[in-house]
Amino acid sequence: MNLRRLSVPLSLVVLLVPALAALGIGGPTDSKFPAGFKQLAGPPEEMASMKVPEPAELGVRSRSAMIRVQLPEGAEPMSLRVPIDSTDDLKLLLFAPDSPAWQLSVTQPGKISYDLRRAPEEAVRRQTAAAGVDGTSYPAEVFSFASAKSGVWNVKLSAPEGKRAGGSEGFLVVSSRSPYRLYSYVDTHDLRVGSEIGFVTALFDSARSPEEAVSGAVHSAVASIRLPNGAVEEVELQDAGQGRYRARFVASVPGEHTAQVIVRGVTPEGKEFIRTSEHVFPVVALSATLGENVSAAPADDTRLRIALPVSGVSPGMQLLAHAEVWGTGPDGQRIPLAWIGGMSVVEGTTLPVALDGRWISRAGARRPFELRNVRITDPNTYVPVATAESVALSVRRLPPALRADERVDEITDDMLMGPAPSPKFRTNAVAPKGLLLVHGYCSGSNPWPSSQFTGAASFLDPNASRTHDDFARRIRDFGATKFNSYGIVAHSQGGCASLHLYSYYWSGLDSATGNRLIQSVGTPYQGTALAGNLAILGQIFGAGCGSNYDLTYSGAAAWLASIPSWARAKVHYFTTSETEVWWRWDYCQVATEPFLSDPEDGVVEKAKGQLPGANNRGHKEGWCHTSSMRDPAQTSDSSRNAEMNANAAR
């Protein structure tokens, strides 16, 4: 057996069972299992899709460079040597809290110089914009050029006298449609204090796979890591062969970390380039160990209560469990029965999870049993608390309703999510049924026009950054004050939170009837590349609502790995993007376009808005993520809203 000690922050996971009872969640308390949680399971065919992808599959593709600029108080103008390897849709962006006070000039190869703010419109186009996700956005000035030459540019930046008090700080972003992109990723899911965390990067041609790195192009690569206490560590990436570069960093401080990978080199055509990629990730502090003696005993007529022994965690702590159950077939070979999991609460020194014995009968299995690919994770970061490749499962006796000679073929709802409490969900609702309209990350208001929906209530948790789990529980508690049963129409992160709610908790969603239980628009089910960029920008503008690991590629993948297929099947989702025309580069938001891959809606790339196993209701051009972008906000599409209203479960 392979056991690993991992960690999780105490402040993120403590959730006491009495708090659930106080809310009246989930009906009467089951004496064998915590109230309010579903007891998840699925057939063996789903096991492969319930594994966390390898970190190398979750990299960020970058065609831009974010160059940090610091102008100390009273400093002379700063000159930057900026290599431009392509002028195709070349843009310079300045992000700085006091950017209007800055002076900028550029000198191209051939001694062609511009004062960017005084140059004629036909030479340099200046735009003001903002980069952000829903309610968190940072202002930018964007400069594009009618005529430009590749090569090394000299960029001069300064602030006028009298405007330098305290100094100035910002980022100069360089972006183009160069075919050469950077592919970078954090190489482990083991994000705990004392762990070795790696950063891997490579240059690749966008016409090819990132696995086909361009050899010999990278001349220098550095990872700049900002710790939660504000300290910065820089580590050099070393040549790891086949065009890849790697750095190692030992995490010593718990909390949110950001990392910027900065790469310079020369393209195969002999042109100097610079690229950066930006990452945000948590480091957690509490170590735990999964014990070897795992036993199961009947909980009722059909269910087994599996007691996972976990040391190093406190009683009352809420955790998320996942495991595969294997048994022995008639020929003596090991066979898969089901995967099991869900939210649970530590009781003493064990974490209880359920196994419906009908999975044993369905597979025709017998003793001995074992659990494989066990992972216990923090529901707020999905960082493992404890894992095991394999551990023996001692089943003392089977539930009394099971007969050894009786084969179960049908998979029922209570086998997939546990028996529904009675009543399913105690509420103080004012109406029997309705529709919840849910906003996204850090939204200052609810963007859905409520007049276009029948019997709807608008959820509002303004200007907040929530984990999917926290967000989901807030939707649940709000819904309990409005309706006994409801469907959901969600925007952006609200779609993830709604799916999370249906997957793990009993709520009014479970009593709803109708065609579409959860409908979403512009939801980053697989994350957004902006999560890392905005975390870096927040260091100079102030954190705003704060960064959100669930919205990164890695965090989203770890979250999705425990979402059941039966829950995904209840989601109907839409994606949108900018209007495509042939005579210009198209975008929803000029300040976020350098960080995203087309097509995208200004926040979410179409490819990352996909939810495997759900119902894709189509992609539509001409609609952007929010109202501040070039095309109308996707939530204001009255035609789509009418469709969602007509088909919504209630």
N, C-alpha and C positions, 0 to 999 in steps of 0.2 A: 504493500500500500504506500502511495506517495502522498504525504501530508505536507502542507505548507502553512507557515504562520504569516498571516496578513493583518491589516489594520483598518480601522474606521474611526472617525471622530465621534466621541461620545455626544457632543452637543447636537449632532445631526440626526441621531437615530433613536434617542430615548422617546418612547411613546407609551404611556401607561394604559393598561387595559381599562381601569376605572374611567379614564377620560372618554372612551368609547361609550361606556354604559351611560355616562352623564348626558351624552348627546342622543341617547335612544337609538343607537345605530344597530341594525341587524337583528332586532327581535331578541328573544330570550337568550341568555348566555348558554352556549353549549359547554357542559362541564369538561369535555375532553379537548376542546379547541377554543381559541380566543374568538369572541363575538365580532361580527362585522366583516370578516375576511372570507373571501372565496377560497376553496380548497382546489387548486388547479391541477389538471391532468390532461393528457392527450395520448394518442396511440403512438406506437413505435415509429411509424412512418414520419412523424414530425421531429424525431430526435435530432436529425442532422441540422434542421433549420433553427434549433434552439441553442446552438453553440455560438459563443462570441467569436466574431471574425478575427483573424490574425491582424495585428496592428498594421502590417505592411499593406493591407487592403484598404486602410482608412486614411490614406495620406491626403494632404492639401496640395492642390495644383496651383502654382502661382506664376503669373506673367508680369508681376509688378515688383517694385521695391519700395519699402517704407524706410526712409532714411531719417533717423532722429537728428534734429537740429537744436542746439542749445546756444543761445546768445546771452552770455553773462552781462550783468549790469555794466554799462559803460564800455562794452567791448567794441572793437573795430568790426567792420563788416566781415562776414564769414564767407569764404569761397569754398565751394564743393566741386570736386572733380567727378562728374556724373557720366558714366559710359552709356551711350544710346546705341543699341545694336539694331534697332528697327525704328523707322519713322511712320510705320503703318498705324494710323489712329493714335499717334503719339499724344500723350497728355502729361502735364505736370499738375499735381494737386498740392495745395498747402493746407494742412490742418494745424491750427494754432488758436488758442483762446483769444489772442490779441492780433490776429493776422492782418486786419486792416491797417495796423500801424507798421507793418513790415514793408520794407522795400525789396523788390526782387528784380534782378536782371540776369539775362543769360547771354552767353557768347557761344555760338555754334562754330564748328570747324569752318575755316575760311574767314574768321574774324567778323562774322555776322552777329551783331549785338542787338538786344531788345531790352528796354525797360518794360517789364511785363504789364505794368499798369498804365503806361503812357503810350504804348505802341498802338498804331491805328488798328481798327477792328479788322480790316482786310488782311493784316499780318498776324495778329494774335487775338484770339477770341477769349474773353474772360466771362466765366459764369460763377454764380454762387450756388451752393448746393449743400446737402447734408447727407452723411453716411450713418445708417443706423438700422436697428431692428425694432419696428413698431415705435414704442415710446422713447427709446434711447437712441439719440442721434447726435452727431457732432458736425459742426459747420466746416465747410471747406470752400476754398477758391480753386477753380479749375481753369487751366490755361491750355488751349489747343492752338495749333500752328498751321497756317495756310501753306507754308513751305518750311521744310526742315531737312537737315542733313544728319546722317548717322555719324557716329564718332564720339569723341570725348567732348562733352559740354562743360563749360565753366558756369556754375550757378552762384551768384553773389546774393547774400541775404543780409539785411541789416534792419534795425529799427531806428526811427529818427531820434535825435537828441530830445531828452525829456520824456521819451516813451519807454526808456530802458530800465526804469526803476525796478529792482528785483530780478531783472533779467527776463528773457522770454524763452519758451520751449515749444517745439512743435515737430511735425513730421512733413517732409517733402516726399511725395509719392510720385514715382516715375512708372508709367504704364504704356504699353504698346501692344500691337497684335503680332509681336514676334512669334515665330513658330517654336521658339525654345522656352520651355517652362521648367519650373522647379517642382519636384515632388518630394515632400517632406512629411515625416510622421514621428510620433513618440512610440518607441518600439516595445512597450510593455503595458499591460493592464494592471500590473502589480505596483500601484502608486501608494506606497507606504513609507513612513520615516525609516531610513536605513536602507531602502531598496536602491538598486542601481538602475537609473532611468536613462535610456539611450535616445539620441536624436539621430535620425538617418535622413540623408538628402541625396538627390541626384538630379542632374539636368537631363531632360529628354525632349525629343522632337514631338510636338503635339500631333503629328500625323502617325505616330507610333505609340505603342504601349509604354507607360512609365517604367516597366521592367526592362526596356531596351534603353538603358542609360547611354548618354553620349560620353564616350571615354575620352579622357585627356582634356576636357573642356574646363573643369573646375581648377582654379589656381589657389583659392583660399576659401575656407568655410569656417564660420564661427557661430556658436550658439550663445546668445546673451540671455541669461535666465534671471528674472526678477523674483525674489523670494517674497513671502507674505509680509515680512518686516521691512521691505523696501530695499534691502541689500541686493546687489547685482553681482552675479558670477558669470564669467565668460570662459567657455571651454572651446578649444579648437577641434574641429572635426577632422579625423584622420582618414586617409585613403583606405577603404575597406575592400577594394578590388571591384572590377566590373563597373567602374564609373560611379560607385557609391561611396559616400563619406559618412562617418559615424563618430559621435562623441558620447562619453559617459559622464553622468552626473549623479552623485549620491545625495539623495534627498535627506536633509537634516532638520527641516522646519515644517510642521504641519500647516495646512492652509492652501489657499489658491496661489498657484504659480503661473507666470507667463513666460514664454520663451520665444525669441526671435532668431531664426536661422538666417544668416547673412552670407551670401555666396557671390564671389567674383570670379571671373574667368574670361575665356576667349571662345567664341563660337567656332564651329568648323570652317566658317567663312573668314575667320581672322578678325572678327569684331569683338571688342571688349563688351562685357555685359555685367550687370548687377541684378540680383534677384533676392527677395527675402520671403520667408513664410512665417506666419504668426500662429502661436498655439497657446491655449489656456488649459490647465489641468489641475486637479486637486491632489494634495498629498495628505494622507490620513495617518492618525497617530496610534490608534488602539490595536494591539495584536490579539489574536484569538487562535484557539486550536480546536479542531474537530477530533473528538475522541474515536477510538476504534470499536467500542462496544455499542453498536447500534441495534436496538431491539424494537419489536413491534408487538402490540397486543390489541385485541378487539376493542373498538370504541363503541360500536353499536352492532346492529344485525349485519351490516355489510362493510363497514369501514374498519381499517386498522389505524391505530395511532402510532406513528413512528417517532421515537424520541431520539433526536440527534444530540449527542452530548457535546456541548460547546463550553469551553472554559475561556476566561478572559473577557467575558461580556457580562453586563449587569442584568439581573432580573428586571423585566418590564421593558427591555429594549426591543424595538421593532426591527425585524430583519426580513430579508427576502431570500427564500430558499428555492433551489432547483436541483433535481437529481433524476437519473434514469434508474428504473427498477428492472432488474434482470432475474430470471429464474431458470429452472432446469426443465428441458423438454423431455418427451417420452424416450428419445434416443440417448439421453444423458448429456446432451450438449446445452450450453447456455443460450437462452433465448430472451429477447427483449419483451417486456410486458407493457410498459407505459413510462412516460415521464410524469413527474409530479412536482408540485411546488406551490408558491404563493407567499403572501405575507403571513408572518407569525410573530409571536412575542415570546421572548425567553422566559421560561418558567423554572426558577431555581437554576439548575445547570444544564437544562435541555431546551431544545427548540422543537416544538411538536409540529409535525406535518402529517397529512392524511394520505392514505392509500385506500381507494375503494377496492375491496376484494374481488369485485367482478372483473377487474383487469387481469387478475390471476386466472380466473375461470375462462375468460375469453381467449387467453393464450394457451390454455391447457397445460399450465406450468405447475411444478411442484418444487419442494425444497431440494437443495439449498438455494437461498435468494441472496442477491447482493445489490448494492447501490453503486452506480458508476457516474463519473463526471459530476460529482457533488460540488455545488458552489453555494455559499451563503454570503450574501452581499448586503451592503448598506443601500437602502432604497432611495437614498438621496444622491449618491454618487456612482452606484453600481460597482464600486471597488470591492473585491472579495474580502470577506472577513476570514473565511476558511474555505479550503478546497480539498478534495481528495479524488484521485483517479478511480479508486475502487475501495469499497469497504463492505465487509460481510454484514448481512441483515438477518438477524435472528428473529424468526416468526414463531412464537411459542404455540399459538393455535390460531386457526382461521376464524373469521366472524361466523356466528351460528347459522346465519341464513344461507351460507354457501355450502353446496354439496360437491364433493369431489368428482362425482360422475355427471354433473350438470354443466353444459357448455353455454356461455353467454356470448351472443353474437351482436346484439344491438348495443350501440353506445348511446347512453342517455345523457341528458343535461346534467343530472346530479353526479354522474361519473366524471364529467368535465369540470364542474365548478363547485361540487359539494352540494349537499341538500340545502335548499333555500329556507331561511328562517321563516317563521310564521308569527306575525305578518312579515312579509319580505322586508319591509322597511317602515319603521315607525316614524311618522312625521307630524308636524303641526301645520300641514299645508292648508292653503286657503282655497284650492281648487283640486278636483280629482285628477285632471290630466292637463298637460300643456307642452310647451316647447321652450327650452333654454337657449338663449343666444349668448355665446361665450366669446370673449375677446382673446387677444394674444399676449405675448410677453411685454411687460412694461407699458401697457396701453393706458393712456390717460382717460379714455372714455371707451364705451362700447361702440364699435364702428358699424354694427348692423342697424339698418333702418327698421325699427320695430314695427312701423306702420305697414311694412310689406310682409309681415308674418302674423298668423292667426293664433291668438291665445298664447302669446309669447311673453317671457320674462327675461330681462337683460341682466346677466351676471356682470358685476363690476368689482374688481380688485385693483384699484388704480395705481399706476406708477410703481409696480412691484416686480421683482425678479423672483420667481418661484421655481423650485424643482417640479418636475412632473408630478411627483407624489404629493407635495404640499398643495399644488394647484388643484389636483384631482379631489383632494379631501375638501377643499374650499367650495368647489362646484357641488359636491355631494351635500354639504351642509346648507348651501344656499338653496339648492333644489328642494330640500326637505321642508323649507319654509314656504314653498310655492305650490308644488304639485305632488300628488301621490305617485304619479307616473309621468315620465317625460322623455322626449327625444332631445337631441342636441344638434344645433347648427353652430359650428365653431370656426374661428379664424386663427391662422398661424399656430402658435404653441398651444392654443386652446384645443386643437384637434388631438395633439399628443396627450394632453391632460385628460381629455374625455375618454380616449381609448384606455388610458391607464386606469381611470375610475372603473370602467366597465370590466376590465380584466381582473382587478384585485379586490374590489369592494362591492358589497351589496348596496344598491341605491335604487332610486326611482326609475333608472334605466331598465332594470330587470322586470318591471311591471308594464312597460310600454308595449303597445301594439301598433303595427303599421309597417310600411315598406322599408323605411330607412331609419335605423336607430341613431346613428351618428353620421353627420355630414360635415365635411370640412373643406375649406378653401385656403390655399396658400400655406399649408402646414409642412414644416421641415421634418418629416418623419425620419429622415436619415441625416438631419443636421444641416447647418449652413456654414460655409467658409467664413462668413462675417464674424462668427463668434470669437475667433482669435484676434482678428483685426480690431474689433471694438474693445476687447479687453486691453490691448496695447494702447489704443487711443484714450481709454479711460484714465490712464496714468497721468495724462497731462490736462485733460478736461475735467477730471473728477469722475468718480465711478458711475454717476447717474444711478440707474437701477441696479447696477452691478452685472458682472458677467454671469454666464449660465453654462455650466459644463454639459447639461442635458442637450443643449443646442449645438454642440460640436459634433463633428463626424464620429469621433471615438465614443463620446458619451451617448449619443443617439444609438450607435450600434450595440453598446452594452445594454442599453434599455430594451431595445427591440428583441434581444436574444431571449428574453423571458416572457414576451407577449404571445399568448396562445393564438393559434390559427383560427379557432372558433370566435375569438374576440375581434381579430382583424376582419373576419368575414362580415361583421356588422358595420363596417366603416365604408362610406361612399365619399370619395374625395375628388376634388377638382384642382387643376393647376392652371396658371395663366402666365403670360409673358407680354413683353412690349409689342407694339405694332411693328411689323417687319416691312420695310420699304427698301427699294434697291439703290436709292441715290445717297444713302447716308448710313453710318453706323447707328444701330438702334440700341436703345437702353431705356430702362424705367427710371433709374436714378444714376446720373453721371458720376456721383461720388462713390457709389458702391460697385459700379460696373467693372472697374479694374480688378476687383477681388473675386468675381463670380464667373462661371462658365455659362455660355449661352446654350439654350434659352433660359431666362430667369425673370423673376418678377420684381427685381430690385432688392430682394432679400433671400428668396428661396430659388435655387436652381431646379429646373424641371426634373432632372435626374434624381435629385435628392428629395423631391416632394413625393416620390413614389412609395407606396406601402404594399410590399408583397403580400399576397393573400387577401387583399381588400378589393373593393370595387372601384376601378378607375372610371370616373364619369366624364373624362375628357379634358383636353387642353384647349384653351381659348386665348387668342392674341388680342392685344388692345386693352388689357387690364393689368394694373400694377398692384403692388402689395398694399400701399396706403395712399391716402389722398394727396400727399405732398410730392407725388412723382409725375412723370411726363404724361402718362395715360391715367384714366379714372381708376379709383380704388376698386379692387376686385369685389369688395363687400357691397358696392353700390350697383352692381349689375342686376337690374330689376328682373330681367328675364331668368337668370339663374336663381335668383331669390324666389321667384314664383314657383320654379320647378322644385326647389328644396322645400318650400312651404307645403306644396301639394303632396309631396311624398314623405314628409317627416312622420316618424312614429310619435305617438303621444300617449 
